[in-house]
Amino acid sequence: MNWRAAIDTKIIHRPKYLVEDYVRKLSFVNAGALEWGNVYCIDYVMKNMKSAAPFFEIGSLCGLSTNIISYYRKKYNRTNDFYSCDKWDFGGGERMYLSPFEGTGVTEKSYGEFVKQAFISNVKMFSAFHLPYHIEEFSDQVFKWWEEKKQITTMFGQQVKLGGTFSFVFIDGNHDYEFAKIDFENTDRFLEKDGYILFDDSHDFATCGVPRVIKEMKQTGRYKVVMKNPNYLVQKIN
């Protein structure tokens, strides 16, 4: 049973939605797999953030969540640097995006390039006031460079030196267990105390590997659940 069916049968509480006109209109033209409960969570983080450490988005697709984070960053006058990463490689577990198009001539390469160009166009249009530091690479490589404090050139030509802690990480990369687990473990290494993590597709009825990561995270005793909306927003307590 998925979470929407669970709502209908009153097994779980209804998520809290924040449907601002900006985000609603943005979603008309910026493709993306948006869970509207995530918008409420992002607003909560930006409203309650007490740190100037960077944000990091793992997995960007067409840039919808990137632009939403940028919007709420601006709305609450946050000066935190904003990093994102996606390599738009749709092999392996990410082939689920391609399966409906099999037999149409759409290939992994053409699909990936199309989504990448959509991201570039969308972010240049709607986050022109503060372009994110986007790194076209897998998240585990970005974390390695982050540990090395590597100087890099981003997709948009910015020169930045990586390193330090994060105050907020949105984990929305490959949702298979082994990948989601690595993303959490890497995030945990660099997330500061009181920092937030929002896990996409982590609701209790998800069929991917993220709920298993949530269960293991809870067992560490180092995180508290801020809300399930229906996805998990958590905060590091020690």
N, C-alpha and C positions, 0 to 999 in steps of 0.2 A: 504493500500500500504506500503511495506517495504522500507527501505532506499536504497537498491540496485535498486529497480524499480524506485524510485524517481530520482536516479542518471541518469538512462537511459532516463527519460523524462525531464531531466535538471531542475527539481524542486529545487534541492539543489546542492551545490558545491561538487565537488569530494573531498573525504578526502585526506589528505597528508599521504603518506605511507613512512616508512623508512624500507627498506628490506636489512638489513646487512647480510652478508654471515653467520655470527655466528648464528643469530636468525633463518635464513632460514634453516640452517642445523639442528639446535636444534628442530625446528618444525617438521622435518622428523621423529624424534624418540621419542619426548616428546609429548604425547597426551595432548590435551587441546582445548578449544573453543576460539581460538585466534582471536580477532579483530585487524587487522594489523594497523589500525589507532591508537590503544592504544599504540603501540610500539613508534610511533612518539611522543605521549604525554609523555610517560615515559622518553624518551630521552630528551625532552624539560625540564621536571622537574629536572632531574639530572644535566643538563647543567646549569640551572639557579638558582638552590638551593643555598641559602645563609645561611642556618641554619644547625646545627649539631644535631638537635632533631631527634628522631627515625622515621622510616617509619613503616607503618602498612598495611598489606594486609588482607582484610576480604574475605575469600573464596579462596581456593587454588586448589581444584580438583586434577589434576595429577601433578601439580607443574610447568606448562609451564610459567605462568606469574611470579611465584616466581623466577624461574631461569632467566627470562628476567630482572626483577628488580635487581637481584643480579649482572647480567652482566653489566648493565648500572651503577650501584653503583660502581663497580670495574673500569669501563672504565673512569669515571670522578673522580676517587680517592676519593669517598665519604667515610667518616668514621662513618656515621650515623648507629646506630643499626637498625636492620631490624627484625620486628616481623611479624608473620603471624598466622592465625588461621583457622581451619576447623575441624569439628567433623565427617565429612563424614556420616552424617545421612540423608538418602534419603527418609524419610517419608514426609508427608505433601506436600507442594508445590514443593519440590525437587523430587517428584515421576515422574516428566516429564522425568528425566534421565532414568527411569526404564521402561517406557511404551512400548518402542519398543521391549523389551525382555520378555514381558509377555508370559507365556506358554512355556518358554525355560528352566525353572528350576532356573533361576537367581532370587535371593531373595534380599530384601533390605540389609540384613546382608552380604551376599556374595559379592554383588556389592560394598557396602561400604568398605569392607575389601580389595577387589581387587584394588579399586581406591586409598585407603590409602597406600597400599604397592607400587603402582606405583609412588605416590608422594615421598615416602621415597627413592626409588631407583633413581628416576630422580634427586632429590635434592642432594642426596649424591654424585651422579656422576658429575653434572654440577655446583653445588654451594659448592663443597668441600673446596674451598678457603675461603669461609665465609658462613657457614651454618646459615640459619635464625633461630631466636628464635621462633620455631613453637609451638603453644599451641593447643592441641587437645580438643577444646571446642567451644561452640557457642559464637559468638561475644559479645552478651550482657553480658555473664558471664565474658568474658575477660575484658570488660570495667569496670565491678564491681570490679574485682581484681585490675585493673589499678588504680581506685580511692582509693582503700584500700592500695595501694603500697605493694601488697602482694609479698612475696618471693616464687618463684615457680621453679620447675624443668621442663624444656621443653621436647618436644618429643625426642630431640637429646641429652638429658642429661646435658644441660647447666644450671647452677644455676644463676638465674637473679632476680632482684628486679624490679617490675613494678612501673610505675608512671611517672609523668611529662607531657610534651606536645608532640604532633606529628608535623612533618613538611610536611608529605605527607601520605595520606591514599588512598588506592585503594579499593573502595567498590564494591565487586563482590560476595556477598553472595546470599541469597535468594532474588530473584527479585520481589517477591510479594510486593505490596505497604506497608503493615504494617511492614514487616521486613526491607525493604529498608529505610523506614522512621525512624525506630528505629536506624538503622546503621548510618544514617546521623545525627540524633539528638545526639547520643553518640559521634560521631566523632567531631561534632561542639563544644562539651564541652571541648575537649582536644586539638583541632587543634589550633596551635599558629597563631597570625596575620601574614599574608603573606604566610601561609601554603596552600598547594594544596590538592584538592580532585579530583580523577578521578573516575567517575561513569560508570561502565560497563552497556551495554544495555540501555543507557540513550538517544540515538538518538531520534529525533523528531517523528519517525515512529515506535518506539518500541511499542509492544502490552502488555508489562508487566507493573508493577506499578512504575518503576523508573522515567519515564517522569513526572508523577504527583509529585514526590518528588522534581524534578528539578524545576518545576513551583513554588512550595511552598518555595523552597530555594531562588529563585529569589525575592520573595515577602519580604524576610527578609531585603533586602538592604545591607546585610553584605558580599556579595560575588560578584566578577566580573567573567564573563565568559572569560577565557583565549582563549579557542577555542572549536569548535564543530567539531570533527574529526573522525567519525560522533558523537562519544560519547562526553559528556561534561567533560572538564577539567576546574576547577574553582579555584579561589584563594580568600582566606579570606582577606577582606580589613578592617574590624573593628569587 
